[in-house]
């Protein structure tokens, strides 16, 4: 059987939020699991976390607290975003292998290929002038 990744992009006009549904489908329309596709809301904090993960080097992955500091967001915002992105398989979290004596182990995060492709596709669709006009924005104008 051949697997395909399907993406659906929806915009919530009332809030101006981009929703991207990701679902793994087997050729013929059957889903691999019966759970509904995970929906990622591309809010400004989510975009800040994803932008940070996209810009970090693979040999120096950020951990939760570092993401909070660099994105300028609180832990009550960042950790739920990281959990949702990990559930959607956009990012992968791993624990440090060795236990440092002076601090707890860190959980580091890296963006996956699926996450990178999906995020870039969502950004490309939201940057179209037609989408900006539907949200009441003119090309080159920021809100």
N, CA, C and O atoms as a MOPAC input file, in Angstrom:
PM7 MOZYME 1SCF
protein

 N      0.82700 1    -1.17900 1     0.00000 1
 C      0.00000 1     0.00000 1     0.00000 1
 C      0.87300 1     1.24400 1     0.00000 1
 O      1.94300 1     1.27200 1     0.60800 1
 N      0.40800 1     2.24900 1    -0.67600 1
 C      1.14900 1     3.48900 1    -0.76100 1
 C      0.48300 1     4.53600 1     0.11900 1
 O     -0.72900 1     4.74100 1     0.04900 1
 N      1.29400 1     5.20600 1     0.96000 1
 C      0.75700 1     6.23700 1     1.83600 1
 C      0.94200 1     7.60400 1     1.21400 1
 O      1.93000 1     7.86700 1     0.53000 1
 N     -0.01800 1     8.46100 1     1.46100 1
 C      0.06700 1     9.83700 1     1.01100 1
 C     -0.26200 1    10.73800 1     2.18500 1
 O     -1.02000 1    10.36000 1     3.07800 1
 N      0.30100 1    11.90800 1     2.17900 1
 C     -0.00400 1    12.88400 1     3.21300 1
 C     -0.94600 1    13.90600 1     2.60000 1
 O     -0.62900 1    14.52400 1     1.58300 1
 N     -2.07400 1    14.07800 1     3.20400 1
 C     -3.05800 1    15.03000 1     2.68900 1
 C     -3.12700 1    16.22900 1     3.61700 1
 O     -3.08100 1    16.07800 1     4.83800 1
 N     -3.23800 1    17.41400 1     3.04600 1
 C     -3.35000 1    18.62700 1     3.83100 1
 C     -4.59200 1    19.39300 1     3.41100 1
 O     -4.91100 1    19.49000 1     2.22600 1
 N     -5.27800 1    19.92800 1     4.38900 1
 C     -6.42700 1    20.76500 1     4.12800 1
 C     -6.20300 1    22.07500 1     4.84800 1
 O     -5.88000 1    22.09400 1     6.03600 1
 N     -6.37500 1    23.16700 1     4.12900 1
 C     -6.16000 1    24.48500 1     4.70600 1
 C     -7.50200 1    25.18200 1     4.82200 1
 O     -8.24100 1    25.28300 1     3.84200 1
 N     -7.81800 1    25.65900 1     6.00400 1
 C     -9.04000 1    26.39800 1     6.22900 1
 C     -8.70100 1    27.68700 1     6.94100 1
 O     -7.75100 1    27.74500 1     7.72200 1
 N     -9.46600 1    28.70400 1     6.67300 1
 C     -9.26700 1    29.97200 1     7.36400 1
 C    -10.52500 1    30.30900 1     8.15000 1
 O    -11.64300 1    30.17300 1     7.65200 1
 N    -10.33100 1    30.73600 1     9.34400 1
 C    -11.44200 1    31.19800 1    10.16200 1
 C    -11.53200 1    32.69700 1     9.95200 1
 O    -10.67900 1    33.44300 1    10.43200 1
 N    -12.55000 1    33.14200 1     9.24300 1
 C    -12.66400 1    34.57000 1     8.91900 1
 C    -12.87000 1    35.42400 1    10.15700 1
 O    -12.37000 1    36.54600 1    10.23800 1
 N    -13.60200 1    34.89300 1    11.11400 1
 C    -13.88600 1    35.68400 1    12.30800 1
 C    -12.61900 1    36.00600 1    13.08600 1
 O    -12.49100 1    37.10300 1    13.62900 1
 N    -11.69200 1    35.07900 1    13.14700 1
 C    -10.49500 1    35.28300 1    13.94700 1
 C     -9.24500 1    35.52900 1    13.11000 1
 O     -8.23000 1    35.96700 1    13.65300 1
 N     -9.28700 1    35.26300 1    11.81700 1
 C     -8.10200 1    35.41900 1    10.98600 1
 C     -7.04500 1    34.38400 1    11.29400 1
 O     -5.85300 1    34.64500 1    11.13500 1
 N     -7.47000 1    33.20500 1    11.73500 1
 C     -6.54800 1    32.13900 1    12.11900 1
 C     -6.49700 1    31.11000 1    11.00700 1
 O     -7.52400 1    30.77300 1    10.41800 1
 N     -5.31800 1    30.61400 1    10.72100 1
 C     -5.15600 1    29.57900 1     9.70900 1
 C     -5.19400 1    28.22300 1    10.40300 1
 O     -4.46800 1    27.99600 1    11.37100 1
 N     -6.03100 1    27.33000 1     9.91100 1
 C     -6.09900 1    25.97100 1    10.43100 1
 C     -5.58800 1    25.04600 1     9.36000 1
 O     -6.05300 1    25.10400 1     8.22200 1
 N     -4.64900 1    24.20000 1     9.69100 1
 C     -4.10100 1    23.24800 1     8.73100 1
 C     -4.33500 1    21.85600 1     9.26900 1
 O     -3.80600 1    21.49100 1    10.31900 1
 N     -5.12900 1    21.07500 1     8.55000 1
 C     -5.41700 1    19.70700 1     8.95100 1
 C     -4.47300 1    18.78000 1     8.21500 1
 O     -4.34400 1    18.85900 1     6.99300 1
 N     -3.81400 1    17.90700 1     8.94900 1
 C     -2.90700 1    16.93600 1     8.36100 1
 C     -3.48900 1    15.56300 1     8.62100 1
 O     -3.86600 1    15.24100 1     9.74700 1
 N     -3.56000 1    14.76500 1     7.59000 1
 C     -4.03400 1    13.40600 1     7.77700 1
 C     -3.25000 1    12.45900 1     6.90100 1
 O     -3.03700 1    12.73400 1     5.72000 1
 N     -2.82600 1    11.37100 1     7.45300 1
 C     -2.14500 1    10.35800 1     6.65700 1
 C     -3.20600 1     9.44500 1     6.06800 1
 O     -4.02900 1     8.89500 1     6.79900 1
 N     -3.19300 1     9.28400 1     4.77700 1
 C     -4.19400 1     8.46200 1     4.11700 1
 C     -3.50700 1     7.38800 1     3.29500 1
 O     -2.43600 1     7.60200 1     2.72800 1
 N     -4.13700 1     6.24300 1     3.24500 1
 C     -3.66200 1     5.17200 1     2.38700 1
 C     -4.38400 1     5.31200 1     1.06600 1
 O     -5.56400 1     5.65900 1     1.03500 1
 N     -3.69700 1     5.04900 1    -0.00900 1
 C     -4.30100 1     5.17000 1    -1.33100 1
 C     -5.65000 1     4.45300 1    -1.35500 1
 O     -5.75100 1     3.29600 1    -0.95000 1
 N     -6.66500 1     5.13300 1    -1.82300 1
 C     -8.00100 1     4.57300 1    -1.83800 1
 C     -8.92000 1     5.27400 1    -0.84400 1
 O    -10.11500 1     4.98000 1    -0.79000 1
 N     -8.37100 1     6.19900 1    -0.05700 1
 C     -9.18800 1     7.01700 1     0.81500 1
 C     -9.30400 1     6.55800 1     2.25400 1
 O     -9.81400 1     7.30700 1     3.08600 1
 N     -8.85400 1     5.36200 1     2.58200 1
 C     -8.94700 1     4.88900 1     3.96400 1
 C     -7.86600 1     5.55800 1     4.79900 1
 O     -6.73700 1     5.72600 1     4.33900 1
 N     -8.20200 1     5.93200 1     6.00200 1
 C     -7.20000 1     6.52200 1     6.88600 1
 C     -6.46900 1     5.41800 1     7.62000 1
 O     -7.01400 1     4.33400 1     7.82700 1
 N     -5.22300 1     5.69200 1     8.01800 1
 C     -4.42700 1     4.70400 1     8.73500 1
 C     -5.02300 1     4.41900 1    10.10000 1
 O     -5.07400 1     3.26800 1    10.53400 1
 N     -5.47100 1     5.45700 1    10.77200 1
 C     -6.14900 1     5.26000 1    12.04400 1
 C     -7.48400 1     5.98300 1    11.96700 1
 O     -7.67000 1     6.85700 1    11.12000 1
 N     -8.38400 1     5.63600 1    12.81800 1
 C     -9.72100 1     6.19400 1    12.74800 1
 C     -9.83900 1     7.55000 1    13.42700 1
 O    -10.91600 1     8.14600 1    13.41700 1
 N     -8.76600 1     8.04900 1    14.01400 1
 C     -8.81900 1     9.34900 1    14.66400 1
 C     -8.85100 1    10.45100 1    13.60800 1
 O     -8.27200 1    10.29500 1    12.53300 1
 N     -9.52100 1    11.56000 1    13.90400 1
 C     -9.57700 1    12.64800 1    12.92900 1
 C     -8.20600 1    13.29100 1    12.77200 1
 O     -7.36600 1    13.17000 1    13.66300 1
 N     -7.96500 1    13.97300 1    11.65400 1
 C     -6.66900 1    14.62000 1    11.45300 1
 C     -6.42600 1    15.68100 1    12.52500 1
 O     -7.36400 1    16.30800 1    13.01700 1
 N     -5.16100 1    15.87200 1    12.87900 1
 C     -4.79300 1    16.86100 1    13.87700 1
 C     -4.84900 1    18.23300 1    13.23500 1
 O     -4.33200 1    18.44600 1    12.13800 1
 N     -5.48100 1    19.15600 1    13.93100 1
 C     -5.59600 1    20.51500 1    13.40700 1
 C     -4.58300 1    21.41300 1    14.10000 1
 O     -4.52800 1    21.47000 1    15.32800 1
 N     -3.79900 1    22.09900 1    13.32100 1
 C     -2.80800 1    23.02700 1    13.85900 1
 C     -3.30700 1    24.44100 1    13.58700 1
 O     -3.54000 1    24.82200 1    12.44000 1
 N     -3.46400 1    25.20400 1    14.64800 1
 C     -3.87000 1    26.60700 1    14.50400 1
 C     -2.59800 1    27.43600 1    14.40300 1
 O     -1.78800 1    27.45800 1    15.33000 1
 N     -2.42700 1    28.10900 1    13.28700 1
 C     -1.21900 1    28.91500 1    13.09900 1
 C     -1.43400 1    30.31800 1    13.65300 1
 O     -1.51700 1    31.29800 1    12.91300 1
 N     -1.52100 1    30.38200 1    14.97500 1
 C     -1.62900 1    31.67100 1    15.65100 1
 C     -0.23800 1    32.30600 1    15.67600 1
 O      0.74800 1    31.66500 1    15.31100 1
 N     -0.16400 1    33.53200 1    16.09700 1
 C      1.13700 1    34.21300 1    16.15200 1
 C      2.11600 1    33.50200 1    17.09800 1
 O      3.28300 1    33.35500 1    16.73300 1
 N      1.70100 1    33.05300 1    18.29700 1
 C      2.65000 1    32.31100 1    19.14200 1
 C      3.11200 1    31.00400 1    18.49300 1
 O      4.28700 1    30.65300 1    18.59200 1
 N      2.20200 1    30.27800 1    17.83100 1
 C      2.58500 1    29.03600 1    17.16000 1
 C      3.57700 1    29.32600 1    16.05100 1
 O      4.55100 1    28.59400 1    15.87700 1
 N      3.33500 1    30.38800 1    15.30300 1
 C      4.26700 1    30.76500 1    14.23600 1
 C      5.62500 1    31.15400 1    14.81000 1
 O      6.65800 1    30.83800 1    14.21900 1
 N      5.63800 1    31.83700 1    15.95300 1
 C      6.91000 1    32.22900 1    16.57700 1
 C      7.70900 1    30.99200 1    16.97200 1
 O      8.92100 1    30.94200 1    16.76500 1
 N      7.02900 1    29.98500 1    17.54500 1
 C      7.70700 1    28.74300 1    17.94200 1
 C      8.21700 1    28.01500 1    16.70200 1
 O      9.36000 1    27.55800 1    16.68200 1
 N      7.38500 1    27.90300 1    15.67200 1
 C      7.79900 1    27.20800 1    14.44600 1
 C      8.93100 1    27.93900 1    13.74100 1
 O      9.85500 1    27.29800 1    13.24100 1
 N      8.88100 1    29.26900 1    13.69000 1
 C      9.96800 1    30.03800 1    13.07100 1
 C     11.28100 1    29.79200 1    13.80400 1
 O     12.33200 1    29.64600 1    13.18200 1
 N     11.21000 1    29.74800 1    15.12600 1
 C     12.41700 1    29.50100 1    15.91700 1
 C     12.96000 1    28.10100 1    15.63800 1
 O     14.16600 1    27.93000 1    15.46100 1
 N     12.08200 1    27.10200 1    15.59800 1
 C     12.53000 1    25.73100 1    15.33200 1
 C     13.07600 1    25.57600 1    13.91600 1
 O     14.00400 1    24.79800 1    13.69400 1
 N     12.51000 1    26.30800 1    12.95700 1
 C     12.99700 1    26.23700 1    11.57400 1
 C     14.38500 1    26.86800 1    11.45400 1
 O     15.17400 1    26.47000 1    10.59700 1
 N     14.68700 1    27.85000 1    12.30600 1
 C     15.94800 1    28.57400 1    12.16400 1
 C     17.09100 1    28.00400 1    12.99900 1
 O     18.22500 1    28.46800 1    12.87700 1
 N     16.82100 1    27.01200 1    13.84100 1
 C     17.89000 1    26.46300 1    14.67600 1
 C     18.65300 1    25.36200 1    13.94800 1
 O     18.10200 1    24.67300 1    13.09000 1
 N     19.90100 1    25.21000 1    14.29500 1
 C     20.75100 1    24.18000 1    13.69400 1
 C     20.40800 1    22.81800 1    14.28600 1
 O     19.99900 1    22.71500 1    15.44200 1
 N     20.57800 1    21.78700 1    13.48500 1
 C     20.26100 1    20.42100 1    13.92200 1
 C     21.17500 1    19.95900 1    15.05800 1
 O     20.77300 1    19.13000 1    15.87300 1
 N     22.40000 1    20.48600 1    15.11800 1
 C     23.32600 1    20.05900 1    16.16700 1
 C     23.12700 1    20.81800 1    17.48600 1
 O     23.77200 1    20.49800 1    18.48400 1
 N     22.24300 1    21.81600 1    17.49500 1
 C     21.96400 1    22.57900 1    18.71200 1
 C     20.45400 1    22.79600 1    18.85700 1
 O     19.97700 1    23.92700 1    18.76800 1
 N     19.69900 1    21.70100 1    19.08200 1
 C     18.24000 1    21.85800 1    19.17500 1
 C     17.83500 1    22.58400 1    20.45700 1
 O     18.44200 1    22.36300 1    21.50500 1
 N     16.82400 1    23.44400 1    20.38900 1
 C     16.40500 1    24.17200 1    21.58800 1
 C     15.55800 1    23.29800 1    22.50600 1
 O     14.93000 1    22.33700 1    22.06100 1
 N     15.54900 1    23.63900 1    23.78100 1
 C     14.70600 1    22.97600 1    24.76200 1
 C     13.59800 1    23.94600 1    25.14200 1
 O     13.61800 1    25.10200 1    24.72100 1
 N     12.64600 1    23.49600 1    25.92200 1
 C     11.45200 1    24.28500 1    26.21600 1
 C     11.71900 1    25.66900 1    26.77000 1
 O     11.18300 1    26.65000 1    26.25400 1
 N     12.53900 1    25.77300 1    27.81400 1
 C     12.79600 1    27.07300 1    28.42800 1
 C     13.51800 1    28.01800 1    27.46800 1
 O     13.24000 1    29.21700 1    27.44600 1
 N     14.43400 1    27.48300 1    26.68500 1
 C     15.14900 1    28.30800 1    25.70100 1
 C     14.17600 1    28.83000 1    24.64200 1
 O     14.29700 1    29.97200 1    24.19800 1
 N     13.21400 1    28.00000 1    24.23700 1
 C     12.19900 1    28.43200 1    23.27600 1
 C     11.37200 1    29.56600 1    23.88500 1
 O     11.06400 1    30.54700 1    23.20800 1
 N     11.01500 1    29.42800 1    25.16100 1
 C     10.26400 1    30.48500 1    25.84400 1
 C     11.02100 1    31.80900 1    25.80600 1
 O     10.45500 1    32.85200 1    25.47900 1
 N     12.31300 1    31.75400 1    26.14600 1
 C     13.12700 1    32.97000 1    26.17800 1
 C     13.30200 1    33.58500 1    24.80200 1
 O     13.13100 1    34.79300 1    24.63700 1
 N     13.64300 1    32.76700 1    23.80900 1
 C     13.93500 1    33.30000 1    22.47800 1
 C     12.68300 1    33.75400 1    21.73900 1
 O     12.74700 1    34.68100 1    20.93100 1
 N     11.55200 1    33.11900 1    22.00200 1
 C     10.30600 1    33.52400 1    21.34200 1
 C      9.61100 1    34.65100 1    22.10400 1
 O      8.69500 1    35.28300 1    21.57900 1
 N     10.04300 1    34.90100 1    23.33800 1
 C      9.42700 1    35.95300 1    24.13400 1
 C      8.02900 1    35.56500 1    24.61100 1
 O      7.15900 1    36.42300 1    24.75800 1
 N      7.82100 1    34.28900 1    24.84800 1
 C      6.51700 1    33.77900 1    25.28400 1
 C      6.67200 1    33.05500 1    26.61200 1
 O      7.75700 1    32.58500 1    26.95400 1
 N      5.58200 1    32.97100 1    27.35100 1
 C      5.60100 1    32.29300 1    28.64100 1
 C      5.47000 1    30.78300 1    28.49100 1
 O      5.03300 1    30.29300 1    27.45000 1
 N      5.84500 1    30.04900 1    29.52800 1
 C      5.75200 1    28.59000 1    29.47200 1
 C      4.31900 1    28.08700 1    29.33200 1
 O      4.09800 1    27.02300 1    28.75400 1
 N      3.34200 1    28.82800 1    29.84900 1
 C      1.93900 1    28.44400 1    29.71300 1
 C      1.44800 1    28.53200 1    28.28400 1
 O      0.41000 1    27.96000 1    27.94900 1
 N      2.17300 1    29.23400 1    27.44300 1
 C      1.85300 1    29.33700 1    26.01900 1
 C      2.68300 1    28.34300 1    25.21500 1
 O      2.15400 1    27.65900 1    24.33900 1
 N      3.96100 1    28.25900 1    25.50300 1
 C      4.88700 1    27.46400 1    24.69000 1
 C      4.68200 1    25.96300 1    24.85000 1
 O      4.63100 1    25.24500 1    23.85200 1
 N      4.56300 1    25.47300 1    26.07900 1
 C      4.48700 1    24.01400 1    26.27700 1
 C      3.23100 1    23.38800 1    25.66100 1
 O      3.33400 1    22.30600 1    25.08400 1
 N      2.04800 1    24.01500 1    25.75600 1
 C      0.90000 1    23.44300 1    25.03900 1
 C      1.08700 1    23.44500 1    23.52100 1
 O      0.63300 1    22.52400 1    22.84100 1
 N      1.74600 1    24.46500 1    22.98900 1
 C      2.03600 1    24.50400 1    21.54700 1
 C      2.95700 1    23.34900 1    21.18000 1
 O      2.72900 1    22.65900 1    20.18700 1
 N      4.00100 1    23.13700 1    21.98400 1
 C      4.93500 1    22.04200 1    21.71000 1
 C      4.23000 1    20.68800 1    21.76700 1
 O      4.51000 1    19.80900 1    20.95200 1
 N      3.32900 1    20.51800 1    22.71300 1
 C      2.58200 1    19.25600 1    22.81100 1
 C      1.72100 1    19.02500 1    21.57700 1
 O      1.69600 1    17.92000 1    21.03500 1
 N      1.01100 1    20.06900 1    21.12500 1
 C      0.15900 1    19.92800 1    19.92900 1
 C      0.98800 1    19.64700 1    18.68800 1
 O      0.61200 1    18.80700 1    17.87000 1
 N      2.10900 1    20.33500 1    18.53500 1
 C      2.96100 1    20.11400 1    17.37000 1
 C      3.57400 1    18.72000 1    17.38700 1
 O      3.73600 1    18.09500 1    16.33800 1
 N      3.91200 1    18.23600 1    18.57100 1
 C      4.47100 1    16.88500 1    18.67000 1
 C      3.39500 1    15.83400 1    18.37900 1
 O      3.67500 1    14.81500 1    17.74700 1
 N      2.17900 1    16.07900 1    18.83600 1
 C      1.07100 1    15.15300 1    18.55400 1
 C      0.77700 1    15.08800 1    17.05500 1
 O      0.42200 1    14.03200 1    16.53100 1
 N      0.92700 1    16.22000 1    16.37200 1
 C      0.69400 1    16.27000 1    14.92600 1
 C      1.90200 1    15.78400 1    14.13200 1
 O      1.84800 1    15.72700 1    12.90300 1
 N      2.98500 1    15.43400 1    14.81300 1
 C      4.23500 1    14.96700 1    14.21000 1
 C      4.95000 1    16.05800 1    13.39900 1
 O      5.72300 1    15.76000 1    12.48800 1
 N      4.68400 1    17.31100 1    13.74100 1
 C      5.40000 1    18.40600 1    13.09200 1
 C      6.76600 1    18.58500 1    13.72600 1
 O      7.70400 1    19.03100 1    13.06600 1
 N      6.88800 1    18.23600 1    15.01600 1
 C      8.16800 1    18.32200 1    15.71600 1
 C      8.41600 1    17.00000 1    16.43000 1
 O      7.50700 1    16.19300 1    16.62100 1
 N      9.65700 1    16.80400 1    16.81100 1
 C     10.04200 1    15.59600 1    17.54100 1
 C     10.80200 1    16.03100 1    18.78700 1
 O     11.78500 1    16.76800 1    18.70700 1
 N     10.33500 1    15.56600 1    19.93000 1
 C     10.99700 1    15.88800 1    21.18600 1
 C     11.77800 1    14.68800 1    21.69900 1
 O     11.29600 1    13.55600 1    21.65200 1
 N     12.98500 1    14.94000 1    22.18800 1
 C     13.81000 1    13.86600 1    22.75000 1
 C     14.42300 1    14.35600 1    24.06300 1
 O     14.76700 1    15.52800 1    24.21000 1
 N     14.54800 1    13.43100 1    25.00600 1
 C     15.18400 1    13.74100 1    26.28000 1
 C     16.69200 1    13.61700 1    26.15300 1
 O     17.18900 1    12.80400 1    25.37400 1
 N     17.41400 1    14.41400 1    26.90900 1
 C     18.86400 1    14.27600 1    26.97600 1
 C     19.20300 1    12.87700 1    27.47700 1
 O     18.51000 1    12.33400 1    28.33700 1
 N     20.26000 1    12.30300 1    26.94200 1
 C     20.62400 1    10.93500 1    27.32600 1
 C     21.33600 1    10.87800 1    28.67400 1
 O     21.11900 1     9.94500 1    29.44700 1
 N     22.16000 1    11.83800 1    28.95500 1
 C     22.87300 1    11.82600 1    30.23600 1
 C     22.18300 1    12.77500 1    31.21000 1
 O     21.63800 1    13.80400 1    30.81000 1
 N     22.21200 1    12.42200 1    32.47200 1
 C     21.56900 1    13.21600 1    33.51000 1
 C     22.61000 1    14.14500 1    34.13300 1
 O     23.52200 1    13.67000 1    34.81000 1
 N     22.49400 1    15.45500 1    33.92100 1
 C     23.44100 1    16.38400 1    34.54000 1
 C     23.23500 1    16.42900 1    36.05600 1
 O     22.12000 1    16.25100 1    36.54800 1
 N     24.30400 1    16.66400 1    36.77100 1
 C     24.23600 1    16.68500 1    38.23300 1
 C     23.60800 1    17.98000 1    38.75300 1
 O     22.98400 1    17.98000 1    39.81400 1
 N     23.76900 1    19.08200 1    38.01600 1
 C     23.34300 1    20.37900 1    38.52700 1
 C     21.97000 1    20.84300 1    38.05200 1
 O     21.51700 1    21.91100 1    38.46400 1
 N     21.29200 1    20.07500 1    37.19500 1
 C     19.97600 1    20.48500 1    36.69200 1
 C     19.21400 1    19.26000 1    36.18800 1
 O     19.80900 1    18.20600 1    35.96100 1
 N     17.90500 1    19.39700 1    36.01300 1
 C     17.13100 1    18.28000 1    35.45000 1
 C     17.45700 1    18.07800 1    33.96900 1
 O     17.98300 1    18.97200 1    33.30700 1
 N     17.13500 1    16.89400 1    33.46700 1
 C     17.33000 1    16.63000 1    32.03800 1
 C     16.45500 1    17.57700 1    31.21700 1
 O     15.38700 1    17.99400 1    31.66700 1
 N     16.90900 1    17.91000 1    30.02400 1
 C     16.15000 1    18.78600 1    29.12900 1
 C     15.50600 1    17.96000 1    28.02300 1
 O     16.04200 1    16.94000 1    27.58900 1
 N     14.36000 1    18.42100 1    27.58700 1
 C     13.70100 1    17.82200 1    26.42700 1
 C     13.92300 1    18.78500 1    25.27000 1
 O     13.44700 1    19.92000 1    25.29400 1
 N     14.65100 1    18.32400 1    24.25600 1
 C     14.95900 1    19.17500 1    23.10700 1
 C     13.99000 1    18.87600 1    21.97800 1
 O     13.43500 1    17.78100 1    21.89000 1
 N     13.79500 1    19.85400 1    21.12500 1
 C     12.81000 1    19.74700 1    20.05800 1
 C     13.44400 1    20.07700 1    18.70700 1
 O     14.24400 1    21.00400 1    18.58800 1
 N     13.06700 1    19.29300 1    17.69000 1
 C     13.49400 1    19.54000 1    16.31400 1
 C     12.28400 1    19.43200 1    15.41500 1
 O     11.38100 1    18.63500 1    15.67000 1
 N     12.26300 1    20.22800 1    14.36800 1
 C     11.16200 1    20.16200 1    13.41500 1
 C     11.38200 1    18.96600 1    12.49600 1
 O     12.51400 1    18.67500 1    12.11000 1
 N     10.30100 1    18.27300 1    12.14600 1
 C     10.39400 1    17.11400 1    11.26200 1
 C     10.22100 1    17.56200 1     9.81500 1
 O      9.86300 1    18.71100 1     9.55500 1
 N     10.47400 1    16.66100 1     8.87900 1
 C     10.26100 1    16.98200 1     7.46600 1
 C      8.79900 1    17.30800 1     7.20100 1
 O      8.49400 1    18.23700 1     6.45400 1
 N      7.88900 1    16.54500 1     7.81200 1
 C      6.46200 1    16.80500 1     7.65800 1
 C      6.11900 1    18.19200 1     8.17600 1
 O      5.37800 1    18.93300 1     7.53000 1
 N      6.65100 1    18.54500 1     9.33300 1
 C      6.39200 1    19.85100 1     9.91800 1
 C      6.93000 1    20.98000 1     9.06800 1
 O      6.25800 1    21.99300 1     8.87500 1
 N      8.12800 1    20.81200 1     8.56200 1
 C      8.73800 1    21.83600 1     7.71800 1
 C      7.93700 1    22.05200 1     6.43400 1
 O      7.64000 1    23.18800 1     6.06200 1
 N      7.59300 1    20.95700 1     5.76400 1
 C      6.82500 1    21.05800 1     4.51400 1
 C      5.44000 1    21.63400 1     4.75900 1
 O      4.97900 1    22.48800 1     4.00100 1
 N      4.77700 1    21.17800 1     5.80300 1
 C      3.41900 1    21.63500 1     6.09600 1
 C      3.40600 1    23.11500 1     6.46800 1
 O      2.53600 1    23.86400 1     6.02300 1
 N      4.36000 1    23.52900 1     7.27200 1
 C      4.42200 1    24.93000 1     7.68900 1
 C      4.73000 1    25.83100 1     6.50000 1
 O      4.11500 1    26.88700 1     6.34900 1
 N      5.66800 1    25.42800 1     5.66200 1
 C      5.97800 1    26.23400 1     4.48000 1
 C      4.79100 1    26.30600 1     3.52800 1
 O      4.54500 1    27.35400 1     2.93000 1
 N      4.05000 1    25.20800 1     3.37900 1
 C      2.86000 1    25.21300 1     2.51600 1
 C      1.78900 1    26.13900 1     3.07300 1
 O      1.14500 1    26.87500 1     2.32600 1
 N      1.60100 1    26.10000 1     4.38000 1
 C      0.60400 1    26.96500 1     5.00900 1
 C      0.99400 1    28.43300 1     4.86900 1
 O      0.14200 1    29.28200 1     4.60700 1
 N      2.28700 1    28.73400 1     5.04600 1
 C      2.74300 1    30.11700 1     4.89200 1
 C      2.58800 1    30.59600 1     3.45400 1
 O      2.20100 1    31.73900 1     3.21200 1
 N      2.89000 1    29.72000 1     2.50600 1
 C      2.75800 1    30.11000 1     1.09400 1
 C      1.30200 1    30.41700 1     0.75400 1
 O      1.02700 1    31.34800 1    -0.00300 1
 N      0.38100 1    29.65200 1     1.29800 1
 C     -1.03200 1    29.88400 1     1.01400 1
 C     -1.54200 1    31.14600 1     1.67500 1
 O     -2.41200 1    31.81600 1     1.12000 1
 N     -1.02100 1    31.49600 1     2.85600 1
 C     -1.50000 1    32.69600 1     3.53700 1
 C     -0.86700 1    33.96000 1     2.98500 1
 O     -1.37300 1    35.05500 1     3.22700 1
 N      0.22200 1    33.83300 1     2.25400 1
 C      0.88100 1    35.01500 1     1.70700 1
 C      0.31200 1    35.42500 1     0.34900 1
 O      0.70900 1    36.44800 1    -0.20900 1
 N     -0.61200 1    34.63100 1    -0.18000 1
 C     -1.21900 1    34.99100 1    -1.45600 1
 C     -2.04200 1    36.26700 1    -1.29000 1
 O     -2.72300 1    36.41800 1    -0.27600 1
 N     -2.00000 1    37.19100 1    -2.25600 1
 C     -2.78900 1    38.42200 1    -2.14900 1
 C     -4.28900 1    38.15500 1    -2.01000 1
 O     -4.97800 1    38.89300 1    -1.30600 1
 N     -4.80300 1    37.11700 1    -2.66700 1
 C     -6.23500 1    36.83800 1    -2.58200 1
 C     -6.63600 1    36.51100 1    -1.14400 1
 O     -7.69700 1    36.93400 1    -0.68400 1
 N     -5.80200 1    35.76900 1    -0.44300 1
 C     -6.10000 1    35.42900 1     0.94400 1
 C     -6.05900 1    36.67300 1     1.81400 1
 O     -6.87600 1    36.82700 1     2.72100 1
 N     -5.11800 1    37.55700 1     1.54500 1
 C     -5.02400 1    38.78300 1     2.32200 1
 C     -6.23300 1    39.66500 1     2.08100 1
 O     -6.71500 1    40.31900 1     3.00700 1
 N     -6.73200 1    39.69500 1     0.85300 1
 C     -7.91100 1    40.49900 1     0.55700 1
 C     -9.14400 1    39.95200 1     1.27300 1
 O     -9.98100 1    40.72400 1     1.74000 1
 N     -9.26300 1    38.62200 1     1.36300 1
 C    -10.40600 1    38.04000 1     2.07400 1
 C    -10.38200 1    38.43600 1     3.54200 1
 O    -11.43600 1    38.52800 1     4.17200 1
 N     -9.21800 1    38.66800 1     4.08800 1
 C     -9.12000 1    39.06000 1     5.49400 1
 C     -9.18200 1    40.57200 1     5.66700 1
 O     -9.00300 1    41.08400 1     6.77200 1
 N     -9.43300 1    41.27500 1     4.58900 1
 C     -9.54000 1    42.73000 1     4.66600 1
 C     -8.21200 1    43.46100 1     4.60500 1
 O     -8.12500 1    44.61800 1     5.01400 1
 N     -7.18400 1    42.80900 1     4.10500 1
 C     -5.87200 1    43.43700 1     3.98300 1
 C     -5.53800 1    43.64600 1     2.50100 1
 O     -5.92600 1    42.85400 1     1.64200 1
 N     -4.83100 1    44.70000 1     2.23400 1
 C     -4.35200 1    44.93800 1     0.86200 1
 C     -2.91700 1    44.45200 1     0.76300 1
 O     -2.21200 1    44.40700 1     1.77100 1
 N     -2.46300 1    44.08000 1    -0.45300 1
 C     -1.06500 1    43.63000 1    -0.60100 1
 C     -0.08700 1    44.65600 1    -0.04800 1
 O     -0.18700 1    45.84200 1    -0.36000 1
 N      0.85000 1    44.21200 1     0.76300 1
 C      1.86300 1    45.08800 1     1.33900 1
 C      1.42200 1    45.80400 1     2.61100 1
 O      2.21000 1    46.53300 1     3.21400 1
 N      0.17500 1    45.60600 1     3.02100 1
 C     -0.33500 1    46.27600 1     4.20300 1
 C     -0.33800 1    45.30800 1     5.38300 1
 O     -0.76200 1    44.16100 1     5.24100 1
 N      0.11800 1    45.74800 1     6.51600 1
 C      0.11400 1    44.91400 1     7.72200 1
 C     -0.98700 1    45.37600 1     8.64700 1
 O     -1.40700 1    46.53300 1     8.61200 1
 N     -1.43900 1    44.47800 1     9.45600 1
 C     -2.50300 1    44.81700 1    10.39900 1
 C     -1.91400 1    45.19100 1    11.73600 1
 O     -2.65300 1    45.51000 1    12.66800 1

